[in-house]
Amino acid sequence: MLSRKKAFEKIAQTDIWDVVVIGGGATGMGIAVDAANRGFKVLLLEKNDFAKGTSSRSTKLVHGGVRYLAQGNLKLVIEALSERGFLLANAPHLTRLQAFIIPTYRYFDQLFYASGLLLYDALAGKLSLSRTKLLSKKSLVQLMPSIHGKGLKGGIVYADGQFDDARLVMSLALTANDLGGVVLNYANVTALKKNDGKVSGVAFIDEESNKTYEIASKSVINATGVFVDSILDMDDKSSPAAVMPSQGVHLVINREFFPSDHALMIPKTRDGRVLFAVPWKNAVVLGTTDTPLQEISEEPSALNEEIDFILEHFNQYNEKKITKDDIKSVFAGLRPLVKTSNNKSTALASRDHTIIVSSSNLITITGGKWTTYRKMAKDALNNAVFVAKLPIVKCATRSLRLHGYTENIQASSALSIYGSDAKEIQQMINEDVSMGERIHPDHAYTKAELIWSIRNEMALQVEDILARRSRILFVDAAAAIASVEKVASIMANELKKDNQWIQQQIALFTELAKGYLP
Ligand SMILES: Cc1cc2nc3c(=O)[nH]c(=O)nc-3n(C[C@H](O)[C@H](O)[C@H](O)COP(=O)(O)OP(=O)(O)OC[C@H]3O[C@@H](n4cnc5c(N)ncnc54)[C@H](O)[C@@H]3O)c2cc1C
């Protein structure tokens, strides 16, 4: 399991790494897993907590992207559909099949979308989930009772995947660690080391101790999402911008407003995109938007017009109308879209990934989707192997089971996301009933899970627990704020921190969480 102490011991013992990865989101973590699985000495450094960036702020769909099909990007759809199949098979504890419904109000639309979705199924080949069917109005209303009924003709049901993004990053971190790789959070890369103009390592600050470390490596991969330009800048001040950031916002509401196990897919928004309402945990996630941004931030915040846009579209399709007051949490994420000179709009910009090999041999990867993280990792690592002349070992992550893999998933159990680790958490509860206490009465997350994450998943701050190890902040911001004192005091006890630390954590988290209130 993860341990900062062991990570620093390995750092002290290792003269030179084969691969250093900067960035602990989906892309970086995927690379760390692949590198460790190929037998390379790999170190991953994440400035904040794992998955603090875009990778905890997605719509949480493992999908080929029906929208990209409409845009004619068959290559991306085929690749993503294959990756969807691999991910569903390799991480059954964190992914699940999700049925989606497109309601139609014109018979022509029903045929149009059905033919597109049949093609979508066919493109998945052997990995097809083959669930596309036409729905009559009557059966649609039975499956989705709150759907707007006036003029409804019927609809189409199809299947895709759904997952818990931040938990999947944790599972990847644990997988990399199981395979001998080292991952470290709160490790901020501040400089690239060079030898004869070629990148030979990095310097990083451990944000816990404030100490600076210098690391030698045969290759360095920049997987920092929307922040790739800051690392490219460290390499060469004249590097052109690689990323064009675009913000996407999600609103989270109670299930009572949308009482269906099926997700809603709104096929055409005012700006020509799609919008989803997806059941997730004990809530429903609505989103998303696509707003080009000039400034990037670690805590992006929703614009009022983005919130209004989502409310307006959802209310058009749902009988139970919602207002801002019904929102439990608002979260925003930044897409690291590949910058090209001919992009007219971020909504039309390609979701493909790109790899830049700088003359210094720095490898930068950006763009892509969560769903395709494994393929992105493979491509980035193949480039690193080539430039650093590492031994050629075939990528074998396609069928690599991720940490926690188990065939006996009890989806109804709140501990199922831990997969095979769930029994150890259950054991903690069996040995001490107080461990089964909920952190907040409305959410199933227990004290045992909190302590488990401190001991095994490098959770260091209150935010790590409330935002990413549990997802309380993302489903219910007010409940997260109400839990802050309890979480801070349990953490202080476990991490041997004093009262000043508790007060500081309460203030920091409360301030941050206010940004998730509508
Ligand atoms: C609104 C929205 C919805 C989305 N929905 C989906 C979806 O449903 N399905 C799907 O497949 N994809 C989806 N995506 C895309 C997907 O989420 C992203 O492609 C993916 O998460 C990007 O991961 P990443 O690792 O490249 O970036 P990030 O997750 O942002 O990770 C980069 C990391 O680098 C770290 N970092 C930065 N600078 C440094 C430094 N100097 N030193 C060390 N670390 C550093 C950051 O702290 C950050 O954690 C969505 C994206 C958005 C924005």
Ligand as a Chemical Component Dictionary entry (heavy atoms), coordinates in Angstrom:
data_LIG
# 
_chem_comp.id                   LIG 
_chem_comp.type                 NON-POLYMER 
_chem_comp.pdbx_formal_charge   0 
_chem_comp.three_letter_code    LIG 
# 
loop_
_chem_comp_atom.comp_id 
_chem_comp_atom.atom_id 
_chem_comp_atom.alt_atom_id 
_chem_comp_atom.type_symbol 
_chem_comp_atom.charge 
_chem_comp_atom.model_Cartn_x 
_chem_comp_atom.model_Cartn_y 
_chem_comp_atom.model_Cartn_z 
_chem_comp_atom.pdbx_ordinal 
LIG C1  C1  C 0 -15.914 18.814 -17.549 1  
LIG C2  C2  C 0 -15.184 17.609 -18.056 2  
LIG C3  C3  C 0 -15.856 16.407 -18.227 3  
LIG C4  C4  C 0 -15.174 15.292 -18.692 4  
LIG N1  N1  N 0 -15.836 14.116 -18.785 5  
LIG C5  C5  C 0 -15.205 13.020 -19.246 6  
LIG C6  C6  C 0 -15.879 11.784 -19.288 7  
LIG O1  O1  O 0 -17.022 11.662 -18.850 8  
LIG N2  N2  N 0 -15.220 10.730 -19.792 9  
LIG C7  C7  C 0 -13.954 10.828 -20.279 10 
LIG O2  O2  O 0 -13.430 9.829  -20.771 11 
LIG N3  N3  N 0 -13.265 11.992 -20.202 12 
LIG C8  C8  C 0 -13.852 13.077 -19.681 13 
LIG N4  N4  N 0 -13.180 14.256 -19.572 14 
LIG C9  C9  C 0 -11.757 14.312 -19.935 15 
LIG C10 C10 C 0 -10.849 13.816 -18.808 16 
LIG O3  O3  O 0 -11.351 14.150 -17.541 17 
LIG C11 C11 C 0 -9.444  14.383 -18.973 18 
LIG O4  O4  O 0 -9.009  14.131 -20.288 19 
LIG C12 C12 C 0 -8.440  13.766 -18.011 20 
LIG O5  O5  O 0 -8.924  13.770 -16.686 21 
LIG C13 C13 C 0 -7.125  14.536 -18.063 22 
LIG O6  O6  O 0 -6.229  13.908 -17.175 23 
LIG P1  P1  P 0 -4.745  14.418 -17.025 24 
LIG O7  O7  O 0 -4.042  13.443 -16.153 25 
LIG O8  O8  O 0 -4.156  14.663 -18.366 26 
LIG O9  O9  O 0 -4.873  15.835 -16.308 27 
LIG P2  P2  P 0 -5.117  16.162 -14.766 28 
LIG O10 O10 O 0 -6.091  15.243 -14.158 29 
LIG O11 O11 O 0 -5.427  17.610 -14.665 30 
LIG O12 O12 O 0 -3.730  15.860 -14.069 31 
LIG C14 C14 C 0 -2.608  16.699 -14.196 32 
LIG C15 C15 C 0 -1.946  16.787 -12.833 33 
LIG O13 O13 O 0 -0.679  17.427 -12.964 34 
LIG C16 C16 C 0 -0.409  18.071 -11.728 35 
LIG N5  N5  N 0 0.667   19.056 -11.887 36 
LIG C17 C17 C 0 0.598   20.254 -12.510 37 
LIG N6  N6  N 0 1.788   20.893 -12.409 38 
LIG C18 C18 C 0 2.630   20.072 -11.705 39 
LIG C19 C19 C 0 3.971   20.182 -11.253 40 
LIG N7  N7  N 0 4.709   21.276 -11.514 41 
LIG N8  N8  N 0 4.507   19.150 -10.536 42 
LIG C20 C20 C 0 3.776   18.048 -10.277 43 
LIG N9  N9  N 0 2.482   17.900 -10.664 44 
LIG C21 C21 C 0 1.908   18.896 -11.379 45 
LIG C22 C22 C 0 -1.771  18.702 -11.401 46 
LIG O14 O14 O 0 -1.855  19.028 -10.008 47 
LIG C23 C23 C 0 -2.739  17.618 -11.830 48 
LIG O15 O15 O 0 -3.156  16.788 -10.760 49 
LIG C24 C24 C 0 -13.811 15.388 -19.060 50 
LIG C25 C25 C 0 -13.139 16.598 -18.883 51 
LIG C26 C26 C 0 -13.811 17.696 -18.364 52 
LIG C27 C27 C 0 -13.084 18.970 -18.136 53 
# 
loop_
_chem_comp_bond.comp_id 
_chem_comp_bond.atom_id_1 
_chem_comp_bond.atom_id_2 
_chem_comp_bond.value_order 
_chem_comp_bond.pdbx_ordinal 
LIG C1  C2  SING 1  
LIG C2  C3  SING 2  
LIG C2  C26 DOUB 3  
LIG C3  C4  DOUB 4  
LIG C4  N1  SING 5  
LIG C4  C24 SING 6  
LIG N1  C5  DOUB 7  
LIG C5  C6  SING 8  
LIG C5  C8  SING 9  
LIG C6  O1  DOUB 10 
LIG C6  N2  SING 11 
LIG N2  C7  SING 12 
LIG C7  O2  DOUB 13 
LIG C7  N3  SING 14 
LIG N3  C8  DOUB 15 
LIG C8  N4  SING 16 
LIG N4  C9  SING 17 
LIG N4  C24 SING 18 
LIG C9  C10 SING 19 
LIG C10 O3  SING 20 
LIG C10 C11 SING 21 
LIG C11 O4  SING 22 
LIG C11 C12 SING 23 
LIG C12 O5  SING 24 
LIG C12 C13 SING 25 
LIG C13 O6  SING 26 
LIG O6  P1  SING 27 
LIG P1  O7  DOUB 28 
LIG P1  O8  SING 29 
LIG P1  O9  SING 30 
LIG O9  P2  SING 31 
LIG P2  O10 DOUB 32 
LIG P2  O11 SING 33 
LIG P2  O12 SING 34 
LIG O12 C14 SING 35 
LIG C14 C15 SING 36 
LIG C15 O13 SING 37 
LIG C15 C23 SING 38 
LIG O13 C16 SING 39 
LIG C16 N5  SING 40 
LIG C16 C22 SING 41 
LIG N5  C17 SING 42 
LIG N5  C21 SING 43 
LIG C17 N6  DOUB 44 
LIG N6  C18 SING 45 
LIG C18 C19 SING 46 
LIG C18 C21 DOUB 47 
LIG C19 N7  SING 48 
LIG C19 N8  DOUB 49 
LIG N8  C20 SING 50 
LIG C20 N9  DOUB 51 
LIG N9  C21 SING 52 
LIG C22 O14 SING 53 
LIG C22 C23 SING 54 
LIG C23 O15 SING 55 
LIG C24 C25 DOUB 56 
LIG C25 C26 SING 57 
LIG C26 C27 SING 58 
# 
